Amino acid sequence: MFKITDHIEFDHKGRAHCPVCLSDGKKSKNLSLIPNTDGAYRCHRGCSSEDIRAAIGQPKNENFGDRVVPTAIAKPPKRVTHTQAEIEKNHQTLITESKLAKQWLNDRGFTDATLSKYKLGICLRTFGKNKLWCVTIPYEISKGVWQRKYRLSPWLESLPDGLKDWTQDTGLTSRFHFTKQDGNKKLMLVEGDWDAMMLTQVSLDADFPYDIATNTTGCGNIPSDLSPIDSYEEIYIFYDLDQPDAKGKRPGPDGAIAIAKAIGERAKVCTVPHPENPKDKYDTSDSLKDGFTLDDFIKATKEAIAPTASPKTEKKPSLKSRLTTTAELMARAKDYTDWLIDEILPINELILLAASPRAGKSLMAMNIAQCVASGTNFLDRPVTQGNVIYVQCEDSETKTKQRAIAQGWDENLPVFWLDKFKLSELDELIELAKEIQPRLIVLDTLSRIRDDNATESSAEMGRVLEPLQEFAKHHNCCILPIHHTGKINIDNAKALDVFETIRGSSAIRATCRGTLVIAANETGYRLCVENGYNKQDLKVSLNLTDLTWKLLGKWGMQVDAPQTEQVLDSLTKVEHATLEQLHELTGINKASLYKVLSRLVHDEKISKTGSQRNVVYSRLFQKLAKTQSDKSDMSDLLSDSENQTPQTIEVQSDKKSISFISDNKQVQKNADVITENPNNLSDCQTRLSNAIAVSISESDNKSDKPESVRLSKLKVGDRVKIMPPHFLSGQTATIEAIYEPNAILKNDSWAVNPSVDISLLKRAR
């Protein structure tokens, strides 16, 4: 059991310096012990117990704050020690000079021989304005080096306000202290120093087959070094009979169970022999004073209970291991914002979608899911295609089906549904996500998936949502919980901060990295967006026929024209490229390059494929007209020489491959128009045409048509092999459905049928 007083020294008023405050330059004694509790503490400046424990190197087993505390602050206070001479002097003072202390000990059964055996002593200590005599219990921690615990003037009827019965040297750590060690194979571990010494004294003249020990800092504190008890085959733990405190905790029993679990199968928990109605905190010393014998203690071992071992939890990385340098951070972080839906939903974030009842929350969530699964634009913005998990806890399957039909869903869209889910099942959802690898997870609604006791108006909602944020960050997906707002519409939204209308605690909005709020009335809709990167106020409409959402106006992102041409030229040369490859080819910084690519995808000049982490961009082409007048409308795509030279060219396109036909000669290439007259071609196009000729010549040896054409003829039922860089590369499967540019694959060993880009499929032999 953790005790703050084992690591921080408090003054006589129960106040101390908070280590986290010190790291912030605050030197007031903000840390205090809470009266009438078993060591509870608080920082009056507001530092959490998690941060305080992390600062002294004693983090909780559960998640704790990620504040980085300087190493100098994180170190425990300097340990206080004593010499052999000091221990002897205090012992002689007790034996020869102290009447009250010695008499108090004698009354409790401690003979002079016992006092000498354990080197008990007495010393005068200062506590603020008070000076008190203390009985000292020394522990030799190394040869000639001692630390002590102190019992403050136990003969007094009461102590000055703010003082407790016990204190100890700063830095005294939890360790086993043996009062009887005769080489037995059985050990009695009792709670309390007096108890261990008295039980040992009673057993001196008896044939008692047990060694006896205690824990220097209490039964519940588990020593980091368990090796001193490795030789014992049986260990019996006797605890004080504590009544439940205000929080229902019992330090004695709880501590005994904790240390028994740490020791393992050899340890069992025993109940101290006691009368029918023992007093609170009844212990071994009380039992011996009441006449219970060694035989009673041996009988108690026969009735001992072995606690059920708790499952082992993975040890969290230390603060030091989590530190990173600025250089490492700069090298690791992306140079651009990765969007699921450009400027609306970032990837790897927890984003809240909120609206008042029947304002269209679920309809918008389904429309977003449809666009992500199919890779089609949402509100005129490019979308990164990927799998979707939709947790639908409110609407019936019939209602969901009706909406999907109205929105024109293809039944083979890679959307996977859950009609029941609770946040306590998050670990299972994480395992499922590892297999499905979703880009989007919709939680409809937040109130339906919760199974905690926190109210929506409580700050505890932040704790409830934090695991979802961590899930999104570590599993490369956007999580979209759906929630409610107060009464808000287009009219009153002008006078309100719409984000302040979200129902419940402000911790909900604070924990989510962004929020979408829908305001509605009979005349229309307004979508307010905040996502950590920008804020937008969009006018949108809901088509009541197909239940889809449209942007009123046009997407206004502007990009640099020369950079656009650079990207198009590069894709003409290389056919397909990732953002990293285009960065190397063009030299355009990645943030600007991402915007250019998004704009080109929106304008349908390039395609974006690859549903997971490996996104590939490819050049698309418009169908060219046969007349000069029609061609004039496309002058921005043609060179000056091409604008001046009449051509008769027929272009056949399926957006995957282009057939250019001229004088009965056919060329296959994802490129701009190529003519038979080399004088009208730029150097780049001339080199490209030569490369095409070689490419076609090679392909003729393998098939009548190039690979791109053969791939386009893949059909349902074909056996295919998945190619790199897909995470399933090397595996074979059957095409269950085709939804351009992806195919739905089936393999009997898979739990789900993934969506894979057709360009990554090769017909299996």
C-alpha positions in Angstrom: 0.0 0.0 0.0 1.4 3.4 -1.0 1.9 6.0 1.7 2.9 9.5 0.8 4.7 9.9 4.1 7.2 7.2 3.1 8.4 9.5 0.4 7.8 13.1 1.5 8.4 14.6 4.9 5.5 16.6 6.3 5.9 19.2 9.1 4.0 19.2 12.3 1.0 20.8 10.7 0.9 18.1 8.0 2.1 20.3 5.2 4.9 19.8 2.7 6.3 21.0 -0.6 4.5 19.4 -3.6 7.1 18.0 -6.0 5.0 18.9 -9.0 4.5 22.5 -7.8 8.3 22.7 -7.3 8.8 21.7 -10.9 6.7 24.7 -11.9 8.7 27.1 -9.6 6.1 27.2 -6.8 7.8 27.0 -3.4 4.8 27.2 -1.0 3.9 24.2 1.0 0.8 23.3 -1.1 0.7 19.6 -0.2 -1.2 18.6 2.9 -2.4 15.5 4.7 -6.1 15.3 5.1 -7.2 15.0 8.8 -9.0 11.9 10.0 -7.9 9.7 7.0 -5.3 7.0 6.6 -2.7 9.1 4.9 -4.9 10.8 2.2 -3.3 13.9 0.8 -4.1 16.8 -1.6 -2.3 19.6 -3.4 -4.1 22.9 -2.8 -2.9 24.2 -6.1 -4.7 21.4 -7.9 -1.9 18.9 -8.8 -3.4 15.4 -9.2 -2.3 12.4 -7.1 -1.2 10.7 -10.3 1.3 13.5 -11.1 2.5 13.7 -7.6 3.2 10.0 -7.4 4.9 10.1 -10.8 7.1 13.0 -9.6 8.5 10.9 -6.7 9.0 7.8 -8.9 6.0 5.9 -7.5 3.4 6.0 -10.3 0.0 4.3 -9.9 -0.7 1.1 -11.8 -3.4 2.8 -13.9 -2.9 5.7 -16.3 -1.3 8.8 -14.9 -0.7 12.3 -16.2 1.9 12.9 -18.8 3.5 16.0 -17.3 7.2 15.7 -17.6 8.9 16.5 -14.3 12.6 17.5 -14.2 14.8 14.7 -13.0 16.1 16.8 -10.0 12.5 17.1 -8.8 11.5 13.5 -9.5 14.2 12.1 -7.1 13.0 11.2 -3.6 14.2 13.4 -0.7 17.7 12.6 0.6 17.6 9.6 3.0 18.3 10.2 6.8 20.6 7.7 8.5 22.2 7.2 11.9 25.5 5.8 13.1 26.1 2.8 15.4 27.3 5.2 18.2 24.1 7.3 17.9 21.9 4.1 18.2 23.9 3.0 21.3 23.7 6.4 23.0 19.9 6.5 22.5 19.5 3.0 23.9 21.6 3.8 27.0 19.5 6.9 27.6 16.3 4.7 27.6 17.8 2.1 29.9 19.5 4.4 32.5 17.7 7.8 32.3 14.2 7.5 31.0 11.5 6.5 33.5 8.3 7.2 31.6 9.4 5.6 28.4 10.9 2.5 30.1 7.9 2.1 32.4 5.5 2.3 29.4 7.4 -0.4 27.6 7.7 -2.7 30.7 3.9 -2.4 31.2 3.5 -3.9 27.7 5.7 -6.9 28.3 9.1 -5.5 27.1 11.8 -6.7 29.5 15.2 -5.1 29.6 16.6 -8.0 27.7 14.1 -7.4 24.9 14.9 -3.7 24.9 18.6 -4.5 24.5 18.0 -7.2 21.8 16.2 -4.7 19.5 18.3 -1.7 20.5 15.2 0.3 21.4 16.1 3.9 22.5 14.8 7.3 23.2 15.5 10.7 21.7 14.2 14.3 21.8 12.7 15.5 18.4 11.4 18.9 17.4 8.0 19.2 15.6 7.4 22.8 14.8 7.1 24.6 18.1 6.9 21.4 20.1 9.7 19.2 21.4 8.7 15.6 22.3 10.6 12.5 23.5 10.2 9.6 21.1 10.8 5.9 21.5 13.1 4.8 18.7 13.0 1.5 16.7 16.2 1.1 14.7 16.8 -0.9 11.6 20.3 -1.7 10.4 20.1 -1.2 6.6 23.8 -1.9 6.0 26.9 -2.5 8.2 26.9 0.3 10.8 24.2 2.4 9.0 20.8 2.7 10.6 17.4 4.2 10.1 14.6 4.5 12.6 10.9 4.8 13.3 9.6 7.0 16.2 6.7 6.5 18.6 5.8 10.0 19.8 5.5 10.2 23.7 3.1 7.2 23.9 2.7 7.8 27.7 0.9 11.1 27.0 -2.9 11.1 27.0 -2.9 13.2 23.8 -0.5 14.7 21.4 -0.4 18.4 20.3 -2.8 19.1 17.4 -1.7 18.0 14.0 0.7 15.3 15.3 0.3 11.5 14.7 1.5 8.6 16.9 4.2 7.6 14.5 6.8 9.1 12.2 10.0 7.8 10.6 13.2 8.9 9.0 13.0 10.3 5.5 13.7 7.7 2.9 12.9 4.7 5.0 11.9 2.1 2.5 9.7 -1.0 2.8 11.8 -4.0 3.8 11.5 -7.2 5.9 12.7 -6.9 9.5 13.2 -10.2 11.3 12.8 -10.5 15.0 13.2 -14.3 15.0 15.3 -16.1 12.4 16.3 -19.6 13.3 16.4 -21.2 9.9 12.8 -22.6 9.9 10.9 -23.3 6.7 7.8 -21.4 7.9 7.4 -17.7 8.5 4.9 -15.6 10.4 4.7 -12.1 9.0 2.9 -9.8 11.4 1.8 -6.2 11.1 3.6 -3.9 13.4 7.0 -3.8 15.1 5.7 -4.2 18.7 3.7 -7.2 17.5 6.7 -9.0 16.0 8.9 -8.3 19.0 6.3 -9.4 21.5 5.4 -12.6 19.6 9.1 -13.4 19.4 9.5 -12.8 23.2 6.7 -15.2 24.0 8.2 -17.9 21.7 11.7 -17.7 23.1 11.3 -20.6 25.5 9.0 -22.7 23.3 9.6 -25.1 20.5 8.1 -22.8 17.9 8.8 -23.9 14.3 8.3 -20.5 12.8 10.5 -17.5 12.1 9.0 -14.1 12.7 9.2 -10.9 10.7 7.5 -7.6 10.1 7.5 -5.0 7.3 9.3 -1.7 8.2 6.6 0.4 6.6 3.4 -1.6 7.3 1.9 -4.8 6.1 0.3 -3.3 3.0 3.6 -1.8 1.6 5.2 -4.5 -0.6 9.0 -4.5 -0.4 10.7 -4.2 -3.8 13.2 -7.0 -2.7 11.4 -10.2 -1.8 14.6 -12.3 -1.7 15.0 -12.3 2.1 11.9 -14.6 2.3 12.8 -16.8 -0.7 13.9 -19.7 1.5 10.5 -20.1 3.2 8.1 -22.8 2.0 5.1 -21.4 3.9 4.4 -17.8 4.8 1.5 -16.8 7.1 0.4 -13.1 7.2 -1.3 -11.8 10.4 -3.1 -8.5 10.0 -4.7 -5.9 12.3 -8.5 -6.2 12.6 -9.4 -2.8 11.1 -12.9 -1.6 10.6 -13.8 -0.2 7.2 -13.0 3.5 6.8 -15.2 6.2 5.1 -14.2 4.7 1.7 -14.8 1.1 2.7 -11.1 0.3 2.9 -9.5 -1.8 5.6 -5.7 -1.2 5.7 -4.9 -4.4 7.6 -6.9 -7.0 5.5 -6.4 -5.2 2.2 -2.6 -4.9 2.8 -2.3 -8.5 3.8 -4.0 -9.6 0.6 -1.8 -7.4 -1.5 1.4 -8.7 -0.1 0.2 -12.3 -0.2 -0.5 -11.9 -4.0 2.9 -10.4 -4.5 4.6 -13.3 -2.7 2.6 -16.0 -4.6 1.4 -19.5 -3.7 3.5 -19.9 -0.6 1.6 -17.0 1.2 -1.7 -17.3 3.1 -3.6 -14.7 5.1 -4.5 -15.5 8.8 -6.8 -13.9 11.2 -5.3 -12.8 14.6 -6.8 -14.8 17.4 -9.3 -12.5 19.1 -12.3 -12.4 21.4 -15.9 -12.4 20.1 -16.2 -8.6 19.6 -12.6 -7.2 19.2 -11.9 -3.5 19.3 -11.0 -1.6 16.1 -7.4 -2.2 15.1 -7.1 -5.3 17.3 -3.6 -6.7 16.7 -1.1 -9.4 17.7 0.0 -7.5 20.8 -3.6 -7.2 22.0 -4.1 -10.9 21.3 -1.1 -11.9 23.5 -2.2 -9.5 26.3 -5.7 -11.1 26.2 -4.2 -14.5 27.0 -4.1 -16.1 23.5 -1.2 -18.5 23.2 1.2 -19.7 20.5 -1.0 -22.7 20.0 -3.8 -20.3 19.1 -1.6 -18.7 16.5 -0.6 -22.1 15.1 -4.3 -23.0 14.9 -4.9 -19.8 12.9 -2.4 -20.9 10.3 -4.5 -24.1 9.7 -7.5 -21.9 8.8 -5.4 -19.5 6.6 -6.8 -18.5 3.2 -4.8 -18.1 0.0 -6.1 -15.1 -1.9 -6.8 -15.4 -5.6 -3.9 -14.1 -7.6 -4.7 -11.0 -9.7 -3.8 -11.1 -13.4 -0.4 -9.6 -14.1 -0.5 -6.2 -15.7 2.1 -5.0 -18.1 4.4 -2.6 -16.5 4.1 0.9 -17.9 7.2 2.5 -19.4 9.0 4.9 -17.0 8.9 8.6 -17.4 12.6 8.6 -18.4 11.9 6.1 -21.2 9.1 8.3 -22.5 11.2 11.4 -22.7 12.1 12.5 -26.3 14.3 15.2 -27.6 13.2 18.0 -29.8 15.2 16.6 -32.7 13.5 13.2 -32.3 10.1 14.8 -32.1 10.7 16.8 -35.3 11.9 13.8 -37.1 9.0 11.6 -36.0 6.1 13.9 -36.5 4.4 14.3 -39.9 5.0 17.4 -41.9 1.3 17.8 -42.8 -2.1 17.2 -41.3 -3.5 13.8 -42.4 -7.2 14.2 -43.1 -9.9 11.6 -43.3 -12.2 14.3 -44.7 -10.2 17.3 -45.7 -10.5 20.2 -43.2 -13.3 18.4 -41.3 -12.2 15.1 -39.8 -8.5 14.5 -39.1 -7.2 11.0 -38.9 -6.0 9.6 -35.5 -8.3 11.8 -33.4 -11.5 11.7 -31.3 -14.0 14.0 -32.9 -17.5 14.6 -31.4 -20.6 15.0 -33.7 -23.4 16.7 -31.7 -26.9 18.2 -32.5 -30.2 18.6 -30.8 -32.8 15.7 -31.1 -33.9 14.9 -34.7 -31.5 17.4 -36.2 -29.9 14.8 -38.4 -26.9 13.5 -36.4 -27.3 9.8 -37.4 -28.0 10.7 -41.0 -24.8 12.7 -41.2 -22.8 9.9 -39.5 -24.2 7.3 -41.9 -23.4 9.6 -44.9 -19.9 10.1 -43.6 -19.5 6.3 -43.2 -20.7 5.7 -46.7 -18.3 8.3 -48.2 -15.3 6.9 -46.2 -16.1 3.3 -47.2 -16.5 4.2 -50.9 -13.9 6.9 -51.0 -16.3 9.5 -52.5 -16.4 13.2 -51.5 -18.3 14.4 -48.5 -19.5 18.1 -48.6 -17.4 18.5 -51.7 -14.2 17.5 -49.9 -11.9 14.6 -50.7 -12.1 11.6 -48.5 -9.5 8.9 -47.6 -11.1 5.6 -48.4 -11.1 2.8 -45.7 -13.0 0.3 -43.7 -15.6 1.5 -41.2 -17.0 0.1 -37.9 -20.4 1.5 -37.1 -21.7 1.0 -33.5 -25.5 1.5 -33.9 -27.1 1.4 -30.5 -30.2 3.6 -31.1 -31.9 2.8 -34.4 -33.3 -0.5 -35.4 -31.9 -2.6 -38.2 -35.0 -1.9 -40.3 -34.5 1.9 -40.0 -30.8 1.6 -40.7 -31.5 -0.5 -43.8 -34.1 2.1 -45.1 -31.6 4.9 -44.7 -28.9 2.9 -46.4 -31.1 2.2 -49.4 -32.2 5.9 -49.6 -28.5 6.9 -49.5 -27.7 4.5 -52.3 -25.4 2.2 -50.3 -23.8 -0.7 -52.2 -24.3 -3.8 -50.1 -20.6 -4.6 -50.5 -19.3 -1.4 -48.9 -16.7 -2.3 -46.2 -18.8 -1.1 -43.3 -19.1 -3.4 -40.2 -22.0 -3.0 -37.7 -22.3 -3.6 -34.0 -25.8 -3.2 -32.4 -24.4 -3.6 -28.8 -21.2 -2.2 -27.3 -20.1 -0.8 -24.0 -16.9 1.1 -23.2 -15.9 -1.7 -20.8 -15.5 -3.8 -23.9 -12.9 -1.4 -25.4 -10.1 -4.0 -25.2 -12.1 -6.4 -27.4 -12.8 -3.5 -29.9 -9.1 -2.8 -30.1 -8.4 -6.5 -31.0 -11.1 -6.3 -33.6 -9.7 -3.1 -35.0 -6.3 -4.8 -35.4 -7.9 -7.2 -37.8 -10.3 -4.9 -39.6 -8.0 -1.8 -39.6 -10.8 0.7 -39.8 -10.3 4.3 -40.9 -13.4 5.4 -39.1 -15.3 4.2 -36.0 -18.8 5.7 -35.4 -20.3 5.4 -31.8 -24.0 6.1 -32.0 -24.5 7.4 -29.3 -22.1 8.3 -26.5 -24.8 7.9 -23.8 -25.7 4.4 -25.0 -22.2 3.0 -25.0 -21.3 4.1 -21.5 -21.4 1.8 -18.5 -19.6 3.9 -16.0 -21.1 5.7 -13.0 -20.0 9.2 -14.0 -22.7 11.7 -14.8 -22.5 13.7 -18.0 -22.1 16.9 -16.0 -19.1 15.5 -14.1 -15.5 16.3 -14.9 -15.1 12.5 -14.7 -16.3 12.4 -18.3 -12.8 13.4 -19.4 -11.5 10.2 -17.8 -14.2 8.2 -19.6 -13.3 9.5 -23.0 -9.5 9.5 -22.7 -9.1 5.8 -23.6 -11.0 6.5 -26.9 -8.6 9.3 -27.7 -5.6 7.0 -27.1 -7.3 4.3 -29.2 -7.6 6.7 -32.1 -4.0 7.8 -31.9 -2.5 4.4 -31.7 -4.7 2.6 -34.3 -4.6 5.1 -37.1 -8.3 5.9 -37.2 -10.8 8.6 -36.5 -13.4 7.9 -33.8 -16.7 9.8 -34.1 -19.0 9.5 -31.0 -22.4 11.1 -31.5 -23.8 13.2 -28.7 -26.6 15.7 -28.0 -26.7 19.5 -27.6 -29.2 21.7 -25.9 -31.9 23.5 -27.9 -30.1 25.2 -30.8 -31.1 26.2 -34.3 -29.9 28.5 -37.0 -31.7 31.5 -35.5 -30.3 31.4 -31.9 -26.9 30.0 -33.0 -26.0 33.5 -34.1 -26.2 34.7 -30.5 -24.5 31.6 -28.9 -21.2 29.8 -28.9 -22.6 26.7 -30.5 -19.9 24.5 -29.0 -21.0 25.6 -25.5 -24.4 24.0 -26.1 -23.0 20.5 -26.0 -24.8 18.6 -23.3 -22.9 17.7 -20.1 -19.5 18.7 -18.7 -17.0 20.9 -20.5 -14.6 17.9 -20.0 -16.4 16.2 -23.0 -15.4 18.9 -25.4 -12.0 19.4 -23.8 -11.1 15.7 -24.2 -12.3 15.4 -27.8 -9.8 17.0 -30.2 -12.6 18.5 -32.3 -16.4 18.9 -32.6 -19.0 19.1 -35.3 -22.2 20.8 -34.3 -25.4 20.8 -36.4 -27.8 23.6 -36.0 -31.1 23.2 -37.8 -34.5 24.8 -38.4 -37.2 24.6 -41.1 -35.2 26.8 -43.5 -31.9 24.9 -43.5 -28.8 23.7 -41.7 -25.6 25.0 -40.4 -22.5 22.9 -39.7 -20.0 24.4 -37.3 -16.6 22.6 -37.3 -13.6 22.9 -34.9 -10.9 20.3 -35.2 -7.7 21.7 -33.6 -6.5 23.0 -37.0 -9.3 25.4 -38.1 -12.8 26.5 -37.4 -15.5 26.6 -40.1 -19.1 27.7 -40.4 -20.6 25.8 -43.3 -24.1 26.2 -44.9 -25.3 22.7 -45.7 -28.5 21.1 -46.9 -30.1 17.7 -46.4 -31.6 16.1 -49.4 -34.8 14.5 -48.1 -34.9 12.1 -51.1 -31.6 10.4 -50.8 -30.8 11.5 -47.2 -27.4 12.8 -48.1 -25.7 16.1 -47.1 -24.6 18.8 -49.6 -22.4 21.9 -49.3 -24.1 25.1 -50.3 -21.4 26.8 -52.2 -18.0 25.5 -53.3 -15.0 24.2 -51.4 -12.7 27.2 -51.3 -9.2 25.8 -50.8 -6.7 27.6 -53.1 -3.4 26.1 -54.1 -0.3 27.3 -56.0 -0.7 26.9 -59.8 3.0 26.1 -60.5 3.0 23.5 -57.8 -0.1 21.9 -59.3 1.6 21.7 -62.7 4.7 20.1 -61.1 2.7 17.4 -59.5 0.7 16.6 -62.7 4.0 16.5 -64.7 5.6 14.2 -62.1 2.6 11.8 -62.1 2.6 11.8 -65.9 6.2 10.5 -65.8 5.9 7.9 -63.0 2.2 6.8 -63.3 1.8 6.2 -59.5 3.4 7.7 -56.5 3.1 8.2 -52.8 3.2 11.6 -51.1 6.8 10.9 -50.0 7.8 10.0 -53.5 6.2 13.1 -54.9 8.0 15.2 -52.3 11.3 13.8 -53.5 10.4 14.4 -57.2 9.1 17.9 -56.8 10.8 19.3 -53.7 7.5 20.8 -52.6 7.2 20.8 -48.8 4.8 18.1 -47.6 2.2 20.4 -46.1 1.8 22.3 -49.3 2.0 19.1 -51.4 -0.8 17.5 -49.4 -3.1 20.5 -50.1 -2.2 20.3 -53.8 -3.0 16.6 -54.0 -6.3 17.1 -52.2 -7.3 19.8 -54.6 -6.4 17.6 -57.6 -8.3 14.7 -56.2 -11.3 17.0 -55.7 -11.0 18.2 -59.3 -10.8 14.6 -60.5 -7.4 15.2 -62.2 -5.8 12.5 -60.0 -7.0 9.5 -58.1 -6.2 8.6 -54.5 -6.2 4.8 -53.7 -5.0 2.6 -50.9 -7.3 2.3 -48.0 -4.8 2.1 -45.2 -1.4 3.6 -44.4 -0.1 3.3 -48.0 -1.9 5.9 -50.1 -1.0 6.1 -53.8 -1.8 8.9 -56.2 -2.3 8.4 -59.9 -3.0 10.6 -62.9 -6.5 10.7 -64.5 -7.4 12.2 -67.8 -10.4 13.9 -69.4 -12.0 12.5 -72.6 -10.6 14.7 -75.4 -12.8 16.0 -78.1 -12.1 15.5 -81.8 -12.5 19.0 -83.0 -10.3 22.1 -82.6 -13.2 24.1 -81.1 -13.8 21.5 -78.4 -10.1 21.2 -77.7 -9.8 25.0 -77.0 -11.7 24.4 -73.7 -8.8 22.2 -72.6 -6.0 24.5 -73.5 -4.7 24.5 -70.0 -3.9 20.8 -70.4 -2.0 21.1 -73.7 1.3 22.6 -74.7 1.6 25.5 -77.1 2.7 23.3 -79.9 -0.3 21.0 -79.3 -2.7 23.9 -79.4 -1.3 24.9 -82.8 -1.2 21.5 -84.5 -4.5 20.0 -85.7 -4.9 16.4 -84.5 -7.4 13.6 -85.0 -7.2 11.4 -81.9 -9.7 9.1 -80.4 -9.3 8.6 -76.6 -10.8 5.7 -74.7 -10.6 5.9 -70.9 -11.8 3.9 -67.9 -9.9 6.2 -65.5 -7.5 3.3 -64.9 -5.8 3.1 -68.3 -5.9 5.3 -71.4 -6.0 4.0 -75.0 -4.7 6.6 -77.6 -5.5 5.6 -81.1 -4.0 7.2 -84.2 -3.3 5.8 -87.7 -4.3 2.4 -86.5 -1.6 2.4 -83.9 -2.4 1.9 -80.2 -0.5 3.2 -77.2 -1.3 2.4 -73.5 -0.2 5.0 -70.9 -1.5 7.1 -68.0 -0.2 10.3 -69.7 -1.2 13.4 -71.6 -2.0 13.1 -75.4 0.8 11.7 -77.5 0.9 12.3 -81.3 2.6 10.7 -84.2 4.6 13.8 -85.0 7.7 13.8 -82.7 8.4 17.4 -83.6 5.4 18.5 -81.7 6.5 16.7 -78.5 8.6 18.2 -75.7 11.7 16.4 -74.6 9.9 14.9 -71.7 7.1 13.5 -74.0 9.6 12.1 -76.4 11.4 10.2 -73.7 8.1 9.0 -72.4 6.9 7.8 -75.9 10.1 5.7 -76.2 9.5 4.3 -72.8 6.0 3.4 -73.8 7.1 1.6 -76.9 9.5 -0.5 -74.8 6.7 -1.2 -72.3 4.3 -2.3 -74.9 6.9 -4.5 -76.6 7.6 -6.3 -73.4 4.0 -6.7 -72.6 3.3 -8.2 -76.0 5.6 -11.1 -75.0 3.4 -11.9 -72.0 -0.1 -11.0 -73.2 -2.1 -9.4 -75.9 -2.6 -6.4 -73.6 -0.7 -4.5 -71.0 -1.0 -5.5 -67.3 -3.2 -2.4 -66.5 -5.8 -3.6 -69.1 -5.6 -7.2 -67.9 -6.2 -6.1 -64.3 -9.3 -4.2 -65.2 -10.8 -7.4 -66.4 -10.6 -9.0 -62.9 -14.1 -10.2 -62.1 -16.1 -11.6 -59.2 -15.0 -15.2 -58.5 -11.4 -14.7 -59.6 -8.6 -16.0 -57.3 -6.1 -13.2 -56.7 -2.9 -12.7 -54.8 -2.4 -9.5 -52.8 0.7 -7.5 -53.6 2.9 -5.2 -51.4 2.6 -2.7 -49.8 -0.8 -4.0 -48.4 -0.6 -5.5 -44.9 -2.1 -8.7 -46.3 0.5 -9.0 -49.1 1.4 -12.6 -50.1 -2.0 -14.0 -49.2 -4.5 -15.3 -51.8 -8.3 -14.8 -51.8 -11.4 -14.8 -53.9 -13.0 -11.7 -55.3 -16.5 -11.5 -53.7 -17.5 -8.1 -55.2 -15.9 -5.2 -57.1 -16.5 -1.7 -56.1 -14.2 0.5 -58.2 -11.4 1.2 -57.5 -11.5 -1.6 -54.8 -12.4 -5.2 -54.6 -14.0 -7.0 -51.7 -12.0 -10.2 -51.0 -13.0 -13.4 -49.2 -10.8 -15.9 -47.5 -12.2 -18.6 -45.2 -9.5 -18.0 -42.6 -10.4 -14.3 -42.3 -13.1 -13.1 -39.8 -14.0 -10.1 -42.1 -13.8 -9.5 -45.8 -11.4 -6.6 -46.4 -11.6 -4.0 -49.2 -8.4 -3.9 -51.3 -7.3 -1.6 -54.1 -7.5 -3.5 -57.5 -4.1 -2.2 -58.4 -2.6 -4.3 -55.6 -4.2 -7.5 -56.9 -2.6 -10.1 -59.2 -4.5 -13.0 -60.7 -3.4 -16.1 -58.8 -2.1 -19.1 -60.8 
